[in-house]
């Protein structure tokens, strides 16, 4: 195999990896949001409407000024959710409160 063919193969592989990395980077926020949403619904108190949780979470995330802030809020919620077995109604209200900048539950 000549150097030109090797370079072409390496270029194709590099381009494929670059596209794969870009796709993963773009979709990472959506993946984190999906996991946090499903975990929040799973750990919500009995009788809580999942649609209401989804809408409240969307409003909370829409209030974030940029993508970094949105991801930071998702990670804060995620870190709280991994510490508890079930979220109390007061904690759920505190997490999904749009006006609150601090989601740590009292």
Beta strands, then each sheet from edge to edge (+ up, - down):
end
